[in-house]
Amino acid sequence: MAERPAVVERVNVALIAEAAAALGELQARTGLKKVDLVNRALLVYEFIDAELRAGNNVVLRDPDGRDQLVKIFL
C-alpha cells in the first residue's frame, strides 16, 4: 500500500455555491475524498498558471484528433 504524503499545512476555506457543487460532482464521479480533490485541483491550477505565464497554450484534443484551444482567464 502506498504511503500518503504527510500533512504540511491545513487550511479552512469557504466555497462559493458553484465550487461546492463542482466538488460534490467530482466526489460522486471519482469516489475521491474532498481533501484529495482539492489538493489535485490546486496542483492542476498551479501547473496551468505556470504554463500560461510561460507563454504556452492549453489545448484539448478529442478522440478524433481535433484540437480545441482553451481560453482560461486567471
N, CA, C and O atoms as a CHARMM CRD file, in Angstrom:
* protein
*
  296
    1    1 MET  N      0.84500  -1.18600   0.00000 PROA 1      0.00000
    2    1 MET  CA     0.00000   0.00000   0.00000 PROA 1      0.00000
    3    1 MET  C      0.88700   1.24600   0.00000 PROA 1      0.00000
    4    1 MET  O      1.83700   1.34200   0.77800 PROA 1      0.00000
    5    2 ALA  N      0.57500   2.18000  -0.86300 PROA 2      0.00000
    6    2 ALA  CA     1.36500   3.41100  -0.97800 PROA 2      0.00000
    7    2 ALA  C      1.14000   4.29800   0.24100 PROA 2      0.00000
    8    2 ALA  O      0.02400   4.40800   0.74900 PROA 2      0.00000
    9    3 GLU  N      2.20800   4.92300   0.69500 PROA 3      0.00000
   10    3 GLU  CA     2.09800   5.82900   1.82700 PROA 3      0.00000
   11    3 GLU  C      1.50900   7.15600   1.38500 PROA 3      0.00000
   12    3 GLU  O      1.80800   7.65100   0.29900 PROA 3      0.00000
   13    4 ARG  N      0.67900   7.71900   2.22600 PROA 4      0.00000
   14    4 ARG  CA     0.09500   9.02800   1.94700 PROA 4      0.00000
   15    4 ARG  C      1.09300  10.10800   2.35100 PROA 4      0.00000
   16    4 ARG  O      1.82400   9.94000   3.32800 PROA 4      0.00000
   17    5 PRO  N      1.13100  11.21500   1.61100 PROA 5      0.00000
   18    5 PRO  CA     2.05300  12.29100   1.98000 PROA 5      0.00000
   19    5 PRO  C      1.67200  12.89200   3.33400 PROA 5      0.00000
   20    5 PRO  O      0.49900  12.93000   3.70400 PROA 5      0.00000
   21    6 ALA  N      2.65700  13.34700   4.04200 PROA 6      0.00000
   22    6 ALA  CA     2.41500  13.97700   5.33900 PROA 6      0.00000
   23    6 ALA  C      1.69600  15.30200   5.14500 PROA 6      0.00000
   24    6 ALA  O      1.89200  15.98700   4.14100 PROA 6      0.00000
   25    7 VAL  N      0.87300  15.64900   6.09900 PROA 7      0.00000
   26    7 VAL  CA     0.18200  16.93400   6.06400 PROA 7      0.00000
   27    7 VAL  C      1.20200  18.01900   6.35700 PROA 7      0.00000
   28    7 VAL  O      1.88000  17.98900   7.38400 PROA 7      0.00000
   29    8 VAL  N      1.30400  18.97300   5.44800 PROA 8      0.00000
   30    8 VAL  CA     2.25400  20.06200   5.61000 PROA 8      0.00000
   31    8 VAL  C      1.55900  21.31200   6.12500 PROA 8      0.00000
   32    8 VAL  O      2.12000  22.06600   6.92000 PROA 8      0.00000
   33    9 GLU  N      0.34300  21.51900   5.66800 PROA 9      0.00000
   34    9 GLU  CA    -0.39000  22.71900   6.08000 PROA 9      0.00000
   35    9 GLU  C     -1.88500  22.43200   6.02800 PROA 9      0.00000
   36    9 GLU  O     -2.36500  21.73500   5.13400 PROA 9      0.00000
   37   10 ARG  N     -2.60000  22.96900   6.98000 PROA 10     0.00000
   38   10 ARG  CA    -4.06200  22.84600   7.00000 PROA 10     0.00000
   39   10 ARG  C     -4.66100  24.22100   6.73500 PROA 10     0.00000
   40   10 ARG  O     -4.17600  25.23200   7.24200 PROA 10     0.00000
   41   11 VAL  N     -5.72000  24.24200   5.93500 PROA 11     0.00000
   42   11 VAL  CA    -6.43100  25.49000   5.67900 PROA 11     0.00000
   43   11 VAL  C     -7.93800  25.22700   5.72400 PROA 11     0.00000
   44   11 VAL  O     -8.40100  24.13600   5.39200 PROA 11     0.00000
   45   12 ASN  N     -8.67500  26.22300   6.13100 PROA 12     0.00000
   46   12 ASN  CA   -10.13400  26.18800   6.06400 PROA 12     0.00000
   47   12 ASN  C    -10.55400  27.15300   4.97600 PROA 12     0.00000
   48   12 ASN  O    -10.07300  28.28500   4.92300 PROA 12     0.00000
   49   13 VAL  N    -11.44400  26.71500   4.11300 PROA 13     0.00000
   50   13 VAL  CA   -11.90600  27.58200   3.03800 PROA 13     0.00000
   51   13 VAL  C    -13.42600  27.58100   2.99200 PROA 13     0.00000
   52   13 VAL  O    -14.07800  26.59400   3.33200 PROA 13     0.00000
   53   14 ALA  N    -13.96800  28.70500   2.56400 PROA 14     0.00000
   54   14 ALA  CA   -15.40100  28.82000   2.32500 PROA 14     0.00000
   55   14 ALA  C    -15.59800  28.77400   0.81100 PROA 14     0.00000
   56   14 ALA  O    -15.08200  29.62700   0.08900 PROA 14     0.00000
   57   15 LEU  N    -16.33700  27.78700   0.33600 PROA 15     0.00000
   58   15 LEU  CA   -16.55100  27.62700  -1.09300 PROA 15     0.00000
   59   15 LEU  C    -17.79700  28.36600  -1.54500 PROA 15     0.00000
   60   15 LEU  O    -18.80800  28.38900  -0.84200 PROA 15     0.00000
   61   16 ILE  N    -17.72000  28.96700  -2.71500 PROA 16     0.00000
   62   16 ILE  CA   -18.91800  29.54400  -3.30800 PROA 16     0.00000
   63   16 ILE  C    -19.79600  28.38800  -3.77300 PROA 16     0.00000
   64   16 ILE  O    -19.32600  27.25500  -3.87200 PROA 16     0.00000
   65   17 ALA  N    -21.04700  28.66100  -4.05400 PROA 17     0.00000
   66   17 ALA  CA   -22.00900  27.61300  -4.40200 PROA 17     0.00000
   67   17 ALA  C    -21.55000  26.77600  -5.59800 PROA 17     0.00000
   68   17 ALA  O    -21.68900  25.55300  -5.59500 PROA 17     0.00000
   69   18 GLU  N    -21.00700  27.43600  -6.61300 PROA 18     0.00000
   70   18 GLU  CA   -20.57800  26.71500  -7.82000 PROA 18     0.00000
   71   18 GLU  C    -19.42400  25.76700  -7.52500 PROA 18     0.00000
   72   18 GLU  O    -19.37700  24.65400  -8.04900 PROA 18     0.00000
   73   19 ALA  N    -18.49000  26.21200  -6.68300 PROA 19     0.00000
   74   19 ALA  CA   -17.35100  25.37700  -6.32600 PROA 19     0.00000
   75   19 ALA  C    -17.80000  24.18900  -5.46700 PROA 19     0.00000
   76   19 ALA  O    -17.31000  23.07400  -5.64400 PROA 19     0.00000
   77   20 ALA  N    -18.72400  24.42800  -4.54500 PROA 20     0.00000
   78   20 ALA  CA   -19.23900  23.34300  -3.70800 PROA 20     0.00000
   79   20 ALA  C    -19.96900  22.30800  -4.56400 PROA 20     0.00000
   80   20 ALA  O    -19.83800  21.10600  -4.33600 PROA 20     0.00000
   81   21 ALA  N    -20.72900  22.77300  -5.53800 PROA 21     0.00000
   82   21 ALA  CA   -21.42800  21.84900  -6.43800 PROA 21     0.00000
   83   21 ALA  C    -20.43500  21.04600  -7.27000 PROA 21     0.00000
   84   21 ALA  O    -20.60100  19.83900  -7.44600 PROA 21     0.00000
   85   22 ALA  N    -19.40500  21.71400  -7.78100 PROA 22     0.00000
   86   22 ALA  CA   -18.38300  21.02100  -8.57300 PROA 22     0.00000
   87   22 ALA  C    -17.66000  19.98400  -7.72200 PROA 22     0.00000
   88   22 ALA  O    -17.36100  18.89000  -8.19900 PROA 22     0.00000
   89   23 LEU  N    -17.38100  20.31900  -6.47600 PROA 23     0.00000
   90   23 LEU  CA   -16.71400  19.38800  -5.57400 PROA 23     0.00000
   91   23 LEU  C    -17.59400  18.15700  -5.34500 PROA 23     0.00000
   92   23 LEU  O    -17.10600  17.02700  -5.35100 PROA 23     0.00000
   93   24 GLY  N    -18.86700  18.38200  -5.14900 PROA 24     0.00000
   94   24 GLY  CA   -19.80500  17.26700  -4.96400 PROA 24     0.00000
   95   24 GLY  C    -19.89400  16.38700  -6.19600 PROA 24     0.00000
   96   24 GLY  O    -19.92500  15.16200  -6.08800 PROA 24     0.00000
   97   25 GLU  N    -19.93600  17.00800  -7.37100 PROA 25     0.00000
   98   25 GLU  CA   -19.99500  16.24300  -8.61800 PROA 25     0.00000
   99   25 GLU  C    -18.72800  15.41500  -8.81700 PROA 25     0.00000
  100   25 GLU  O    -18.78700  14.25600  -9.22900 PROA 25     0.00000
  101   26 LEU  N    -17.57700  16.02800  -8.51600 PROA 26     0.00000
  102   26 LEU  CA   -16.31900  15.29600  -8.63700 PROA 26     0.00000
  103   26 LEU  C    -16.24800  14.13200  -7.64900 PROA 26     0.00000
  104   26 LEU  O    -15.75500  13.05700  -7.99200 PROA 26     0.00000
  105   27 GLN  N    -16.72900  14.33500  -6.44800 PROA 27     0.00000
  106   27 GLN  CA   -16.74500  13.26200  -5.45500 PROA 27     0.00000
  107   27 GLN  C    -17.59700  12.09800  -5.93700 PROA 27     0.00000
  108   27 GLN  O    -17.19600  10.93900  -5.83100 PROA 27     0.00000
  109   28 ALA  N    -18.77100  12.41000  -6.46700 PROA 28     0.00000
  110   28 ALA  CA   -19.66600  11.36100  -6.95200 PROA 28     0.00000
  111   28 ALA  C    -19.05400  10.61600  -8.13500 PROA 28     0.00000
  112   28 ALA  O    -19.18000   9.39500  -8.23700 PROA 28     0.00000
  113   29 ARG  N    -18.39800  11.34200  -9.01800 PROA 29     0.00000
  114   29 ARG  CA   -17.83700  10.74700 -10.23000 PROA 29     0.00000
  115   29 ARG  C    -16.56200   9.95600  -9.95600 PROA 29     0.00000
  116   29 ARG  O    -16.32900   8.92400 -10.58500 PROA 29     0.00000
  117   30 THR  N    -15.74100  10.42300  -9.03100 PROA 30     0.00000
  118   30 THR  CA   -14.42900   9.80700  -8.82000 PROA 30     0.00000
  119   30 THR  C    -14.34500   8.91800  -7.58300 PROA 30     0.00000
  120   30 THR  O    -13.51900   8.00700  -7.52500 PROA 30     0.00000
  121   31 GLY  N    -15.19300   9.18100  -6.60000 PROA 31     0.00000
  122   31 GLY  CA   -15.11000   8.45000  -5.34300 PROA 31     0.00000
  123   31 GLY  C    -13.97900   8.92900  -4.44400 PROA 31     0.00000
  124   31 GLY  O    -13.70400   8.32100  -3.40900 PROA 31     0.00000
  125   32 LEU  N    -13.32000  10.02300  -4.83900 PROA 32     0.00000
  126   32 LEU  CA   -12.21600  10.56300  -4.04100 PROA 32     0.00000
  127   32 LEU  C    -12.75000  11.42000  -2.89600 PROA 32     0.00000
  128   32 LEU  O    -13.87500  11.91900  -2.94500 PROA 32     0.00000
  129   33 LYS  N    -11.92400  11.58000  -1.86800 PROA 33     0.00000
  130   33 LYS  CA   -12.27500  12.44100  -0.74300 PROA 33     0.00000
  131   33 LYS  C    -12.10600  13.90300  -1.14200 PROA 33     0.00000
  132   33 LYS  O    -11.34800  14.23200  -2.05500 PROA 33     0.00000
  133   34 LYS  N    -12.83000  14.77100  -0.43800 PROA 34     0.00000
  134   34 LYS  CA   -12.74300  16.20600  -0.71500 PROA 34     0.00000
  135   34 LYS  C    -11.31200  16.71000  -0.63900 PROA 34     0.00000
  136   34 LYS  O    -10.87700  17.47100  -1.50300 PROA 34     0.00000
  137   35 VAL  N    -10.57800  16.29500   0.38200 PROA 35     0.00000
  138   35 VAL  CA    -9.21000  16.76800   0.55100 PROA 35     0.00000
  139   35 VAL  C     -8.35000  16.37700  -0.64800 PROA 35     0.00000
  140   35 VAL  O     -7.52000  17.16600  -1.09900 PROA 35     0.00000
  141   36 ASP  N     -8.54300  15.16300  -1.16800 PROA 36     0.00000
  142   36 ASP  CA    -7.76100  14.72300  -2.32100 PROA 36     0.00000
  143   36 ASP  C     -8.12300  15.52700  -3.57000 PROA 36     0.00000
  144   36 ASP  O     -7.24700  15.88100  -4.36000 PROA 36     0.00000
  145   37 LEU  N     -9.39800  15.81000  -3.74300 PROA 37     0.00000
  146   37 LEU  CA    -9.82700  16.60100  -4.89700 PROA 37     0.00000
  147   37 LEU  C     -9.29500  18.02300  -4.83300 PROA 37     0.00000
  148   37 LEU  O     -8.85700  18.56800  -5.84700 PROA 37     0.00000
  149   38 VAL  N     -9.32800  18.63000  -3.65200 PROA 38     0.00000
  150   38 VAL  CA    -8.82500  19.99800  -3.50300 PROA 38     0.00000
  151   38 VAL  C     -7.31500  20.03000  -3.74500 PROA 38     0.00000
  152   38 VAL  O     -6.81800  20.93300  -4.41700 PROA 38     0.00000
  153   39 ASN  N     -6.58500  19.06100  -3.20900 PROA 39     0.00000
  154   39 ASN  CA    -5.14900  19.00500  -3.45700 PROA 39     0.00000
  155   39 ASN  C     -4.85600  18.86600  -4.94500 PROA 39     0.00000
  156   39 ASN  O     -3.98800  19.56400  -5.46900 PROA 39     0.00000
  157   40 ARG  N     -5.55900  17.98300  -5.62600 PROA 40     0.00000
  158   40 ARG  CA    -5.34500  17.80400  -7.06400 PROA 40     0.00000
  159   40 ARG  C     -5.70000  19.05800  -7.84200 PROA 40     0.00000
  160   40 ARG  O     -5.00100  19.43200  -8.78400 PROA 40     0.00000
  161   41 ALA  N     -6.78400  19.70400  -7.44900 PROA 41     0.00000
  162   41 ALA  CA    -7.21300  20.92300  -8.14400 PROA 41     0.00000
  163   41 ALA  C     -6.14800  22.01200  -8.02500 PROA 41     0.00000
  164   41 ALA  O     -5.86400  22.70900  -8.99900 PROA 41     0.00000
  165   42 LEU  N     -5.56600  22.16000  -6.85600 PROA 42     0.00000
  166   42 LEU  CA    -4.52600  23.17200  -6.67100 PROA 42     0.00000
  167   42 LEU  C     -3.28700  22.85800  -7.49500 PROA 42     0.00000
  168   42 LEU  O     -2.67100  23.76400  -8.05600 PROA 42     0.00000
  169   43 LEU  N     -2.91800  21.59300  -7.57300 PROA 43     0.00000
  170   43 LEU  CA    -1.76200  21.20800  -8.38300 PROA 43     0.00000
  171   43 LEU  C     -2.01000  21.47400  -9.86900 PROA 43     0.00000
  172   43 LEU  O     -1.11500  21.94000 -10.57400 PROA 43     0.00000
  173   44 VAL  N     -3.20900  21.18000 -10.34100 PROA 44     0.00000
  174   44 VAL  CA    -3.55200  21.45100 -11.74600 PROA 44     0.00000
  175   44 VAL  C     -3.56200  22.95100 -12.00000 PROA 44     0.00000
  176   44 VAL  O     -3.03800  23.40900 -13.01600 PROA 44     0.00000
  177   45 TYR  N     -4.15200  23.72100 -11.09200 PROA 45     0.00000
  178   45 TYR  CA    -4.20400  25.17600 -11.24800 PROA 45     0.00000
  179   45 TYR  C     -2.79500  25.76100 -11.32100 PROA 45     0.00000
  180   45 TYR  O     -2.51300  26.60600 -12.17100 PROA 45     0.00000
  181   46 GLU  N     -1.91900  25.31400 -10.43900 PROA 46     0.00000
  182   46 GLU  CA    -0.55200  25.83300 -10.42700 PROA 46     0.00000
  183   46 GLU  C      0.16100  25.49600 -11.74200 PROA 46     0.00000
  184   46 GLU  O      0.86400  26.33900 -12.29900 PROA 46     0.00000
  185   47 PHE  N     -0.01500  24.28200 -12.23100 PROA 47     0.00000
  186   47 PHE  CA     0.60700  23.87000 -13.48500 PROA 47     0.00000
  187   47 PHE  C      0.11200  24.73100 -14.64500 PROA 47     0.00000
  188   47 PHE  O      0.91600  25.23500 -15.42900 PROA 47     0.00000
  189   48 ILE  N     -1.19700  24.89900 -14.76000 PROA 48     0.00000
  190   48 ILE  CA    -1.76000  25.69100 -15.85700 PROA 48     0.00000
  191   48 ILE  C     -1.32100  27.14000 -15.75400 PROA 48     0.00000
  192   48 ILE  O     -0.96100  27.74500 -16.76400 PROA 48     0.00000
  193   49 ASP  N     -1.34200  27.71000 -14.56000 PROA 49     0.00000
  194   49 ASP  CA    -0.91300  29.08800 -14.37800 PROA 49     0.00000
  195   49 ASP  C      0.54100  29.26500 -14.81800 PROA 49     0.00000
  196   49 ASP  O      0.86700  30.22400 -15.51800 PROA 49     0.00000
  197   50 ALA  N      1.41300  28.34200 -14.40900 PROA 50     0.00000
  198   50 ALA  CA     2.82800  28.43400 -14.77900 PROA 50     0.00000
  199   50 ALA  C      3.00400  28.32800 -16.29300 PROA 50     0.00000
  200   50 ALA  O      3.80100  29.06400 -16.87600 PROA 50     0.00000
  201   51 GLU  N      2.27300  27.42600 -16.92900 PROA 51     0.00000
  202   51 GLU  CA     2.38200  27.26000 -18.38000 PROA 51     0.00000
  203   51 GLU  C      1.89500  28.49200 -19.12700 PROA 51     0.00000
  204   51 GLU  O      2.53300  28.93100 -20.08400 PROA 51     0.00000
  205   52 LEU  N      0.77500  29.04900 -18.70200 PROA 52     0.00000
  206   52 LEU  CA     0.25000  30.25100 -19.35600 PROA 52     0.00000
  207   52 LEU  C      1.19300  31.43000 -19.17500 PROA 52     0.00000
  208   52 LEU  O      1.40500  32.20500 -20.10700 PROA 52     0.00000
  209   53 ARG  N      1.76300  31.57300 -17.97500 PROA 53     0.00000
  210   53 ARG  CA     2.70500  32.65900 -17.72800 PROA 53     0.00000
  211   53 ARG  C      3.98800  32.48900 -18.53200 PROA 53     0.00000
  212   53 ARG  O      4.69400  33.46300 -18.79400 PROA 53     0.00000
  213   54 ALA  N      4.29000  31.25700 -18.92400 PROA 54     0.00000
  214   54 ALA  CA     5.46600  30.98700 -19.75600 PROA 54     0.00000
  215   54 ALA  C      5.16400  31.18600 -21.24000 PROA 54     0.00000
  216   54 ALA  O      6.02900  30.98000 -22.09100 PROA 54     0.00000
  217   55 GLY  N      3.92000  31.59200 -21.54100 PROA 55     0.00000
  218   55 GLY  CA     3.54300  31.86400 -22.92300 PROA 55     0.00000
  219   55 GLY  C      2.97200  30.67300 -23.67100 PROA 55     0.00000
  220   55 GLY  O      2.75100  30.75500 -24.87900 PROA 55     0.00000
  221   56 ASN  N      2.73000  29.58000 -22.98600 PROA 56     0.00000
  222   56 ASN  CA     2.16700  28.39500 -23.62800 PROA 56     0.00000
  223   56 ASN  C      0.64400  28.45200 -23.66200 PROA 56     0.00000
  224   56 ASN  O      0.03100  29.24800 -22.95000 PROA 56     0.00000
  225   57 ASN  N      0.03800  27.60900 -24.48800 PROA 57     0.00000
  226   57 ASN  CA    -1.40600  27.49300 -24.59300 PROA 57     0.00000
  227   57 ASN  C     -1.86900  26.18700 -23.98400 PROA 57     0.00000
  228   57 ASN  O     -1.10600  25.22500 -23.88900 PROA 57     0.00000
  229   58 VAL  N     -3.12400  26.16200 -23.57500 PROA 58     0.00000
  230   58 VAL  CA    -3.75800  24.93300 -23.11700 PROA 58     0.00000
  231   58 VAL  C     -4.65600  24.46300 -24.24700 PROA 58     0.00000
  232   58 VAL  O     -5.53700  25.19000 -24.70400 PROA 58     0.00000
  233   59 VAL  N     -4.41800  23.23400 -24.69000 PROA 59     0.00000
  234   59 VAL  CA    -5.16500  22.68500 -25.82200 PROA 59     0.00000
  235   59 VAL  C     -5.74800  21.34000 -25.42400 PROA 59     0.00000
  236   59 VAL  O     -5.06000  20.50200 -24.84200 PROA 59     0.00000
  237   60 LEU  N     -7.03300  21.13800 -25.74500 PROA 60     0.00000
  238   60 LEU  CA    -7.66800  19.83800 -25.54500 PROA 60     0.00000
  239   60 LEU  C     -7.75500  19.14000 -26.89000 PROA 60     0.00000
  240   60 LEU  O     -8.07000  19.76800 -27.90100 PROA 60     0.00000
  241   61 ARG  N     -7.47600  17.84300 -26.90600 PROA 61     0.00000
  242   61 ARG  CA    -7.57900  17.06300 -28.13200 PROA 61     0.00000
  243   61 ARG  C     -8.65100  16.00200 -27.92100 PROA 61     0.00000
  244   61 ARG  O     -8.57400  15.20900 -26.98300 PROA 61     0.00000
  245   62 ASP  N     -9.65300  15.99300 -28.80100 PROA 62     0.00000
  246   62 ASP  CA   -10.71100  14.99800 -28.68100 PROA 62     0.00000
  247   62 ASP  C    -10.23800  13.65500 -29.25600 PROA 62     0.00000
  248   62 ASP  O     -9.17700  13.59200 -29.87800 PROA 62     0.00000
  249   63 PRO  N    -11.00700  12.59400 -29.05500 PROA 63     0.00000
  250   63 PRO  CA   -10.58500  11.27200 -29.52100 PROA 63     0.00000
  251   63 PRO  C    -10.34800  11.19000 -31.02900 PROA 63     0.00000
  252   63 PRO  O     -9.63300  10.30200 -31.49300 PROA 63     0.00000
  253   64 ASP  N    -10.93900  12.10400 -31.79400 PROA 64     0.00000
  254   64 ASP  CA   -10.75500  12.11400 -33.25100 PROA 64     0.00000
  255   64 ASP  C     -9.52500  12.91300 -33.67200 PROA 64     0.00000
  256   64 ASP  O     -9.24500  13.03900 -34.86500 PROA 64     0.00000
  257   65 GLY  N     -8.79200  13.45100 -32.70300 PROA 65     0.00000
  258   65 GLY  CA    -7.56500  14.17900 -33.01300 PROA 65     0.00000
  259   65 GLY  C     -7.76100  15.66200 -33.28200 PROA 65     0.00000
  260   65 GLY  O     -6.81600  16.34300 -33.68000 PROA 65     0.00000
  261   66 ARG  N     -8.96700  16.17500 -33.07300 PROA 66     0.00000
  262   66 ARG  CA    -9.21000  17.60900 -33.27600 PROA 66     0.00000
  263   66 ARG  C     -8.80900  18.36800 -32.01900 PROA 66     0.00000
  264   66 ARG  O     -9.14900  17.97300 -30.90400 PROA 66     0.00000
  265   67 ASP  N     -8.08700  19.45400 -32.21400 PROA 67     0.00000
  266   67 ASP  CA    -7.62800  20.28500 -31.10500 PROA 67     0.00000
  267   67 ASP  C     -8.57600  21.44700 -30.87400 PROA 67     0.00000
  268   67 ASP  O     -9.16400  21.98500 -31.81200 PROA 67     0.00000
  269   68 GLN  N     -8.71400  21.82200 -29.62700 PROA 68     0.00000
  270   68 GLN  CA    -9.50600  22.98100 -29.24600 PROA 68     0.00000
  271   68 GLN  C     -8.68900  23.79600 -28.25300 PROA 68     0.00000
  272   68 GLN  O     -8.33200  23.30000 -27.18500 PROA 68     0.00000
  273   69 LEU  N     -8.39500  25.03800 -28.60100 PROA 69     0.00000
  274   69 LEU  CA    -7.68100  25.94000 -27.70900 PROA 69     0.00000
  275   69 LEU  C     -8.59500  26.31500 -26.55200 PROA 69     0.00000
  276   69 LEU  O     -9.73900  26.71700 -26.76900 PROA 69     0.00000
  277   70 VAL  N     -8.10600  26.18800 -25.33600 PROA 70     0.00000
  278   70 VAL  CA    -8.88400  26.51700 -24.15500 PROA 70     0.00000
  279   70 VAL  C     -8.49700  27.91100 -23.69300 PROA 70     0.00000
  280   70 VAL  O     -7.32200  28.19400 -23.45600 PROA 70     0.00000
  281   71 LYS  N     -9.48400  28.77100 -23.56800 PROA 71     0.00000
  282   71 LYS  CA    -9.22800  30.11800 -23.07300 PROA 71     0.00000
  283   71 LYS  C     -9.48700  30.12900 -21.57700 PROA 71     0.00000
  284   71 LYS  O    -10.59700  29.86500 -21.11400 PROA 71     0.00000
  285   72 ILE  N     -8.43400  30.44000 -20.83500 PROA 72     0.00000
  286   72 ILE  CA    -8.52100  30.44800 -19.37100 PROA 72     0.00000
  287   72 ILE  C     -8.14300  31.84400 -18.90300 PROA 72     0.00000
  288   72 ILE  O     -7.11300  32.39200 -19.29700 PROA 72     0.00000
  289   73 PHE  N     -8.98700  32.40200 -18.06500 PROA 73     0.00000
  290   73 PHE  CA    -8.73400  33.73500 -17.52600 PROA 73     0.00000
  291   73 PHE  C     -8.38500  33.58300 -16.05400 PROA 73     0.00000
  292   73 PHE  O     -9.24200  33.27000 -15.22800 PROA 73     0.00000
  293   74 LEU  N     -7.11900  33.80700 -15.74000 PROA 74     0.00000
  294   74 LEU  CA    -6.67700  33.66500 -14.34800 PROA 74     0.00000
  295   74 LEU  C     -6.54700  35.00900 -13.68700 PROA 74     0.00000
  296   74 LEU  O     -6.18500  35.08700 -12.51300 PROA 74     0.00000
